[in-house]
Amino acid sequence: MRKLTYFIAATLDGFIADKDGNFDFFPVGEDVLAHLVAEYPETLPAHVAPHVGVAPDAEFRHFDTVVMGRATYDPALQVGITSPYSHLRTYVVTGSITESPDPGVTLVAGDPVAKVRELKAEPTGKGIWLAGGARLAGSLMGEIDELVIKTYPILIGTGIPMLSGEFEVTAFTRTGGTVLAGGTSVATYSRT
């Protein structure tokens, strides 16, 4: 069975964006980019990857599918990019977009849990990357098998939390991690 991994950037106080959804304040330095290129190149947008050293024939070790909410998809749409992760099968959970702007993007208007369970049950393939956002992660909390959290050494005080949903204690065990030169930590957790 394929696993769902919530791979996300967060502040020390647990926010993934400011209250307006902006995330350009994250200090993404050369150390972070080098780590992503080496370990998670598939999480770099297709239009960025070649400019930071990801070869066109790079092998993606972790994910072949990405699931995201409408708010996570919007920044790309606003600049005319209709398939920001064209190298991955892309699913956007939305009730407001009725027709996909790109043949490589599948819209999910119904239950995201049912869609993720369907994807996880596929007999072959790599992992499924849950790219965000908070509401979608909250609705999928019962399906998240792994967390990969890039924690930047900053506080913002308020914003969009890493996960938004009903109160539910869900235990995870730390399975790995590293601290990059600029102070950003990348930690991996598996559902206990």
C-alpha positions as CSV (number, residue, x, y, z in Angstrom):
1,M,0.0,0.0,0.0
2,R,1.3,3.5,-0.9
3,K,1.7,6.0,1.9
4,L,0.5,9.6,2.3
5,T,3.3,11.9,3.4
6,Y,2.5,15.5,4.6
7,F,5.7,17.2,3.5
8,I,5.5,20.8,4.6
9,A,7.4,23.9,5.7
10,A,6.6,25.5,9.0
11,T,7.8,28.1,11.4
12,L,8.9,27.3,14.9
13,D,5.4,28.2,16.1
14,G,3.8,25.8,13.7
15,F,2.5,28.1,10.9
16,I,2.8,27.2,7.2
17,A,1.8,30.7,6.0
18,D,0.7,34.1,7.3
19,K,-3.0,34.9,7.8
20,D,-3.3,35.9,4.1
21,G,-1.7,32.7,2.8
22,N,1.7,34.2,2.0
23,F,4.8,32.1,2.6
24,D,7.5,34.2,1.0
25,F,9.0,35.1,4.4
26,F,10.6,31.6,4.8
27,P,14.4,32.0,4.6
28,V,15.0,29.4,1.9
29,G,18.8,29.5,1.6
30,E,21.3,27.5,-0.4
31,D,21.4,24.8,2.3
32,V,17.7,24.2,2.0
33,L,17.7,24.1,-1.8
34,A,20.7,21.8,-1.8
35,H,18.9,19.4,0.6
36,L,15.7,19.5,-1.5
37,V,17.7,18.8,-4.7
38,A,19.5,15.9,-3.1
39,E,16.7,14.3,-1.1
40,Y,13.3,15.5,-2.4
41,P,13.7,16.9,-5.9
42,E,10.2,16.0,-6.8
43,T,8.9,18.6,-4.3
44,L,10.4,21.4,-6.4
45,P,8.0,23.1,-8.9
46,A,8.7,22.0,-12.4
47,H,9.5,25.6,-13.5
48,V,12.1,25.9,-10.7
49,A,13.8,22.5,-10.7
50,P,16.1,23.0,-13.7
51,H,17.3,26.3,-12.3
52,V,18.5,24.7,-9.0
53,G,20.3,21.7,-10.5
54,V,17.6,19.1,-10.9
55,A,18.4,17.2,-14.1
56,P,15.5,16.6,-16.5
57,D,16.0,12.8,-16.1
58,A,16.3,12.9,-12.2
59,E,14.9,9.9,-10.5
60,F,12.3,10.7,-7.9
61,R,12.7,8.5,-4.9
62,H,9.8,9.4,-2.7
63,F,6.7,10.6,-4.6
64,D,4.9,10.2,-8.0
65,T,1.7,11.9,-6.9
66,V,0.8,15.2,-5.2
67,V,-2.5,16.1,-3.6
68,M,-3.1,19.7,-2.6
69,G,-5.9,22.1,-1.7
70,R,-7.2,25.0,-3.7
71,A,-5.3,27.6,-1.6
72,T,-2.0,25.7,-2.2
73,Y,-2.7,25.6,-5.9
74,D,-3.7,29.2,-6.3
75,P,-0.2,30.9,-6.2
76,A,0.8,29.0,-9.3
77,L,-2.5,29.8,-11.1
78,Q,-2.1,33.5,-10.3
79,V,1.1,33.6,-12.3
80,G,-0.2,31.5,-15.1
81,I,1.2,28.1,-14.1
82,T,-1.5,25.6,-14.5
83,S,0.5,22.5,-13.5
84,P,3.2,23.4,-11.0
85,Y,4.2,19.8,-10.5
86,S,3.8,18.5,-14.0
87,H,6.3,15.8,-13.3
88,L,3.9,14.3,-10.8
89,R,0.3,13.1,-11.0
90,T,-1.5,16.1,-9.6
91,Y,-4.8,16.2,-7.7
92,V,-6.3,19.5,-6.5
93,V,-9.1,19.3,-3.9
94,T,-11.6,22.1,-4.7
95,G,-15.2,22.8,-4.8
96,S,-14.8,26.1,-6.5
97,I,-12.9,25.2,-9.7
98,T,-15.3,23.2,-11.9
99,E,-13.0,22.6,-14.9
100,S,-9.3,21.8,-14.8
101,P,-7.2,24.4,-16.4
102,D,-4.6,21.8,-17.3
103,P,-5.0,18.2,-18.6
104,G,-2.3,17.1,-16.1
105,V,-4.3,18.3,-13.1
106,T,-7.2,16.3,-11.8
107,L,-9.8,18.1,-9.7
108,V,-11.3,16.4,-6.7
109,A,-14.7,17.9,-5.8
110,G,-15.9,15.1,-3.6
111,D,-14.5,13.5,-0.5
112,P,-10.7,13.9,-0.3
113,V,-10.5,10.9,2.1
114,A,-12.1,8.6,-0.5
115,K,-9.7,9.8,-3.2
116,V,-6.6,9.4,-1.0
117,R,-7.7,5.9,0.0
118,E,-8.2,5.1,-3.7
119,L,-4.7,6.4,-4.5
120,K,-3.1,4.6,-1.5
121,A,-4.7,1.3,-2.6
122,E,-3.1,1.4,-6.0
123,P,-0.9,-1.8,-6.4
124,T,2.1,0.1,-7.7
125,G,3.7,3.5,-7.4
126,K,5.7,5.6,-5.1
127,G,4.4,7.7,-2.2
128,I,1.7,10.4,-2.3
129,W,2.8,13.9,-1.3
130,L,0.2,15.9,0.6
131,A,1.4,19.5,-0.2
132,G,-1.1,21.4,1.8
133,G,-3.0,23.2,3.1
134,A,-4.1,23.2,6.7
135,R,-7.8,22.4,6.1
136,L,-7.0,19.6,3.7
137,A,-4.4,18.1,6.1
138,G,-6.9,18.3,8.9
139,S,-9.5,16.4,6.9
140,L,-6.9,13.8,5.9
141,M,-5.3,13.5,9.3
142,G,-6.5,9.9,9.6
143,E,-4.8,9.0,6.3
144,I,-1.4,10.6,7.0
145,D,1.2,7.9,7.3
146,E,4.3,10.1,7.5
147,L,5.3,13.7,8.2
148,V,8.3,15.5,6.8
149,I,8.5,18.9,8.4
150,K,11.0,21.5,7.3
151,T,11.1,23.8,10.4
152,Y,12.6,27.2,9.7
153,P,14.1,29.0,12.7
154,I,11.6,31.9,12.7
155,L,8.5,32.8,14.6
156,I,5.5,34.7,13.1
157,G,3.0,34.8,15.9
158,T,-0.1,34.1,13.9
159,G,-1.0,32.6,10.5
160,I,-2.3,29.4,9.0
161,P,-1.5,26.5,11.2
162,M,0.2,23.3,9.9
163,L,-3.1,21.5,10.4
164,S,-6.6,22.7,11.0
165,G,-9.3,20.3,12.1
166,E,-11.1,18.7,14.9
167,F,-9.2,17.8,18.1
168,E,-7.7,14.4,17.7
169,V,-4.6,13.0,19.4
170,T,-2.5,11.2,16.8
171,A,0.9,9.8,17.8
172,F,3.9,9.8,15.5
173,T,7.4,8.5,16.1
174,R,10.5,10.5,14.9
175,T,12.3,8.3,12.4
176,G,15.0,10.7,11.1
177,G,16.1,14.2,10.7
178,T,18.9,16.7,10.1
179,V,19.7,20.3,10.9
180,L,20.9,22.2,7.9
181,A,23.7,24.8,8.0
182,G,21.3,27.8,8.2
183,G,19.4,26.3,11.1
184,T,16.4,24.8,9.3
185,S,15.6,21.3,10.6
186,V,14.1,18.6,8.5
187,A,12.4,15.9,10.6
188,T,10.6,12.8,9.6
189,Y,7.9,11.1,11.6
190,S,5.9,7.9,11.0
191,R,2.5,7.2,12.4
192,T,2.8,5.2,15.6
